Structure formats: C-alpha cells, structure tokens
Amino acid sequence: MSELMTPALAGAAAGLGVAMPMGAMSVLLLQEAIRHRRTAMAAAAGVAVVDLGYAALATAVGPWVASHISPVEAWVRLASAVILLAIAAHGLAGARRGAPAPPPPGQDGPNAPAWAGGGTRTATDVRPARAFARFVALTAINPTTALYFAALTTAQGAVLGSGPAGAAFLVGVGLASLLWQQSLVALGSLAGARISPTARLWTFRLGYGLVAAYALKIAFPLP
C-alpha cells in the first residue's frame, strides 16, 4: 500500500498544479457559484473530469513513449521539465499582470466573459447536467492542460508504467482537482465578489509554483 502513496501524492500535486491557478474557467465557476450553487457544483465536476481525462490519456501513452526512448530517457525528462517550467513561467508572468476579477452577481452583457456565451444566458439557466457538459467543453479546448499532463507522464514513464501506480496517480489527480474546484464553488457561494485580488494572485503563485517544483523534481539527475 505504501508504494502506491508516492504516485497518489504525485498525482495530487499534479492535479493541484493544473487546477489552482485562477484563470478564465475559475472566474466563470465563481460567477456560477454566486448565482446558483447546485449548478456550479456540476460545472466544477465537469472541469475535474476533463483534468482526469487528460491525465488518463497521458498516463496511458506516456509510459509507452518512455519505453521506446529509454536510451535518451534523461534528455526526455529534461525536455519535459523545460516545458513545465515554460508553463509555470508563463502563468506567473500572467499573475504579475493581475488575475481577472469575477463579475458581481447578475452582471451580463458586454462585460460578461465571451466564452460564457455573453448576453443574459449562462450555465445557471439550464439544468446541472447541461452545465456539466458546458464546462467539460470549455475546459477541454485548453491545450495547456493536455501538454502539462503529457510532459509529466512521459517524464515519469518508468514510475507510472505499472497499472496500480498509474491508477493511484489518476486517483490523486482526480480527487485533488475535484476538491479544489468544489472549494472554489463553496468560496464563491460564501464570499461572492468579495474575493480579493491578493487572494486570486496567490492562487496563481501557489499553483504555478507547484508546476515549477514538479519540473525541477523530474529534471534531476541531469543527463
């Protein structure tokens, strides 16, 4: 059992690394939570399902790729670490410019996020099942999530090659992402638009800090 704890914790760190930075989807999720908590909970589950799906796909393919490039495994790890560091640097640079603020309750029209559909119709106007599907679609079109998990799992192909280790990794990813998204929903329901810019900024720093730390972990030993 203890041998599965390491990949599970690695998966949890990976899930938090991709979920914590409060970008566009988090802002939309907070907006939904301000308006209707039950629908927002379904939407949060949709975001977590996409994270888990990308992680599962990458975990299935990553070990196969790693097994076919074993002569240059150290260089692959280094390349994956560079990709992750680039993702972290890009995210932290965006954090310095300021995270977008969630709109106040009831705000629609030209200031509503374009990817939310604009106008007066949002995911809260439909059943939770449709909100779930909507957020799955919105999250799935983000290529950074797929690239993130591809880099992680390819670099750790030997570790995740066994079925139990891969499953433990995925459980960690799914639970961490789901708990974070549902925490955002609870926060949005309680605090609404009163979430401070400083708090949002620190979610960027912590989330992308995890990504950077993960990158350094898989980079060593250097080739």
C-alpha positions as CSV (number, residue, x, y, z in Angstrom):
1,M,0.0,0.0,0.0
2,S,2.8,2.4,0.9
3,E,4.3,2.0,-2.6
4,L,1.1,3.5,-4.1
5,M,1.2,6.5,-1.8
6,T,4.1,8.1,-3.8
7,P,2.3,8.1,-7.1
8,A,-1.0,9.1,-5.4
9,L,0.7,12.1,-3.8
10,A,2.4,12.9,-7.1
11,G,-1.0,12.9,-8.8
12,A,-2.5,15.1,-6.1
13,A,0.3,17.6,-6.6
14,A,-0.2,17.4,-10.4
15,G,-3.9,17.9,-10.0
16,L,-3.5,21.0,-7.8
17,G,-0.8,22.4,-10.1
18,V,-3.2,22.4,-13.1
19,A,-6.3,23.4,-11.1
20,M,-5.2,26.1,-8.6
21,P,-4.3,29.0,-10.9
22,M,-7.4,31.1,-11.1
23,G,-7.8,31.7,-14.8
24,A,-10.8,32.2,-17.0
25,M,-12.5,28.9,-16.0
26,S,-12.2,29.7,-12.3
27,V,-13.7,33.1,-12.8
28,L,-16.6,31.6,-14.7
29,L,-17.0,29.0,-12.0
30,L,-17.1,31.6,-9.3
31,Q,-19.7,33.5,-11.2
32,E,-21.9,30.4,-11.4
33,A,-21.4,29.8,-7.7
34,I,-22.5,33.3,-6.9
35,R,-25.7,32.7,-8.8
36,H,-26.6,29.1,-8.2
37,R,-24.5,26.7,-6.1
38,R,-26.0,23.4,-7.3
39,T,-25.4,24.2,-10.9
40,A,-21.8,25.4,-10.1
41,M,-21.1,22.1,-8.3
42,A,-22.0,20.2,-11.5
43,A,-19.8,22.6,-13.5
44,A,-16.9,22.1,-11.1
45,A,-17.2,18.3,-11.6
46,G,-17.0,18.9,-15.4
47,V,-13.7,20.7,-15.0
48,A,-12.3,18.0,-12.8
49,V,-13.4,15.3,-15.3
50,V,-11.5,16.9,-18.1
51,D,-8.4,17.1,-15.9
52,L,-8.8,13.5,-15.1
53,G,-9.4,12.6,-18.7
54,Y,-6.3,14.3,-20.0
55,A,-4.3,12.7,-17.2
56,A,-5.6,9.3,-18.0
57,L,-4.8,9.7,-21.7
58,A,-1.3,10.9,-20.9
59,T,-0.8,8.1,-18.4
60,A,-1.8,5.5,-20.9
61,V,0.5,6.9,-23.6
62,G,3.4,8.3,-21.6
63,P,4.9,5.0,-20.3
64,W,4.7,3.5,-23.9
65,V,6.6,6.6,-25.2
66,A,9.1,6.4,-22.4
67,S,9.7,2.7,-23.0
68,H,10.6,3.3,-26.6
69,I,13.0,6.1,-25.9
70,S,14.9,4.7,-23.0
71,P,18.4,5.4,-24.5
72,V,17.6,9.1,-24.2
73,E,15.4,9.0,-21.2
74,A,17.3,11.6,-19.2
75,W,17.0,14.0,-22.1
76,V,13.3,13.4,-22.4
77,R,12.9,14.2,-18.7
78,L,14.9,17.4,-19.2
79,A,12.8,18.4,-22.2
80,S,9.6,17.7,-20.2
81,A,10.9,19.8,-17.3
82,V,11.6,22.7,-19.7
83,I,8.0,22.5,-21.0
84,L,6.7,22.5,-17.4
85,L,8.9,25.4,-16.4
86,A,7.8,27.3,-19.5
87,I,4.1,26.8,-18.5
88,A,4.9,27.9,-14.9
89,A,6.8,31.0,-16.1
90,H,4.0,32.0,-18.5
91,G,1.4,31.6,-15.7
92,L,3.5,33.6,-13.2
93,A,4.1,36.3,-15.7
94,G,0.3,36.5,-16.2
95,A,-0.2,36.6,-12.4
96,R,2.0,39.7,-12.2
97,R,-0.3,41.4,-14.7
98,G,-3.2,40.6,-12.4
99,A,-5.8,37.8,-12.4
100,P,-9.2,38.7,-13.8
101,A,-11.8,39.6,-11.2
102,P,-15.1,37.7,-11.0
103,P,-18.0,39.9,-12.0
104,P,-20.6,41.0,-9.4
105,P,-23.8,39.0,-9.1
106,G,-26.1,39.4,-12.1
107,Q,-23.6,41.0,-14.4
108,D,-24.1,40.2,-18.0
109,G,-23.9,42.0,-21.3
110,P,-20.7,43.3,-22.8
111,N,-18.7,42.7,-19.7
112,A,-19.6,39.1,-19.3
113,P,-16.9,36.6,-20.5
114,A,-17.2,35.9,-24.2
115,W,-16.6,32.2,-23.6
116,A,-19.6,32.1,-21.2
117,G,-21.9,32.8,-24.1
118,G,-22.5,36.5,-23.3
119,G,-25.9,38.1,-23.1
120,T,-28.2,37.1,-20.4
121,R,-28.0,33.3,-20.7
122,T,-25.4,31.5,-18.6
123,A,-24.9,27.9,-17.4
124,T,-27.2,28.6,-14.5
125,D,-30.1,29.0,-16.8
126,V,-30.0,25.3,-17.6
127,R,-30.0,22.1,-15.7
128,P,-26.9,20.9,-13.8
129,A,-26.3,18.2,-16.4
130,R,-26.1,20.7,-19.2
131,A,-23.9,22.9,-17.1
132,F,-21.6,19.9,-16.6
133,A,-21.4,19.4,-20.3
134,R,-20.8,23.0,-21.0
135,F,-17.9,23.2,-18.6
136,V,-16.4,20.0,-20.0
137,A,-16.4,21.5,-23.4
138,L,-14.9,24.8,-22.3
139,T,-12.2,23.1,-20.3
140,A,-11.3,20.5,-23.0
141,I,-10.4,23.2,-25.5
142,N,-7.5,24.4,-23.4
143,P,-4.3,22.8,-24.9
144,T,-2.2,23.7,-21.9
145,T,-3.8,21.0,-19.7
146,A,-3.1,18.3,-22.2
147,L,0.5,19.5,-22.7
148,Y,1.0,19.7,-18.9
149,F,0.0,16.0,-18.3
150,A,1.8,14.8,-21.4
151,A,5.1,16.3,-20.2
152,L,4.6,14.9,-16.6
153,T,3.7,11.3,-17.6
154,T,6.3,11.0,-20.3
155,A,9.0,12.1,-17.9
156,Q,7.8,9.6,-15.3
157,G,7.0,6.7,-17.6
158,A,9.0,4.2,-15.6
159,V,7.2,5.1,-12.4
160,L,3.7,5.1,-13.9
161,G,4.3,2.0,-16.1
162,S,2.6,-0.4,-13.7
163,G,-1.2,-0.5,-13.6
164,P,-1.6,0.1,-9.8
165,A,0.9,3.1,-9.8
166,G,-0.8,4.7,-12.8
167,A,-4.2,4.2,-11.2
168,A,-3.0,5.7,-7.9
169,F,-1.6,8.7,-9.8
170,L,-5.0,9.2,-11.5
171,V,-6.9,8.9,-8.3
172,G,-4.7,11.7,-6.8
173,V,-5.2,13.9,-9.9
174,G,-9.0,13.5,-9.9
175,L,-9.5,14.0,-6.2
176,A,-7.2,17.0,-6.0
177,S,-8.8,18.7,-9.0
178,L,-12.4,17.9,-7.8
179,L,-11.7,19.1,-4.2
180,W,-10.2,22.3,-5.5
181,Q,-13.0,23.1,-7.9
182,Q,-15.6,22.3,-5.3
183,S,-13.8,24.5,-2.8
184,L,-14.0,27.4,-5.4
185,V,-17.7,26.8,-5.6
186,A,-18.1,27.0,-1.8
187,L,-15.9,30.1,-1.7
188,G,-17.9,31.7,-4.4
189,S,-21.2,30.9,-2.7
190,L,-20.0,32.4,0.6
191,A,-17.7,35.2,-0.4
192,G,-19.1,36.1,-3.9
193,A,-17.4,39.0,-5.5
194,R,-15.6,39.9,-2.2
195,I,-12.7,37.6,-3.0
196,S,-9.7,39.9,-3.0
197,P,-7.3,40.4,-5.9
198,T,-4.5,39.4,-3.5
199,A,-6.1,36.0,-2.8
200,R,-6.5,35.3,-6.5
201,L,-2.9,36.3,-7.1
202,W,-1.7,33.9,-4.5
203,T,-3.6,31.0,-6.1
204,F,-1.6,31.7,-9.3
205,R,1.7,31.8,-7.4
206,L,0.9,28.6,-5.5
207,G,-0.4,26.7,-8.5
208,Y,2.3,27.6,-10.9
209,G,4.9,27.2,-8.1
210,L,3.8,23.6,-7.8
211,V,4.3,23.2,-11.5
212,A,7.8,24.6,-11.3
213,A,8.7,22.4,-8.3
214,Y,7.4,19.4,-10.2
215,A,9.6,20.3,-13.2
216,L,12.7,20.5,-11.1
217,K,11.8,17.2,-9.5
218,I,11.7,15.3,-12.8
219,A,14.7,17.2,-14.3
220,F,17.2,15.7,-11.8
221,P,19.5,13.9,-12.2
222,L,20.6,15.9,-15.2
223,P,21.8,14.0,-18.3
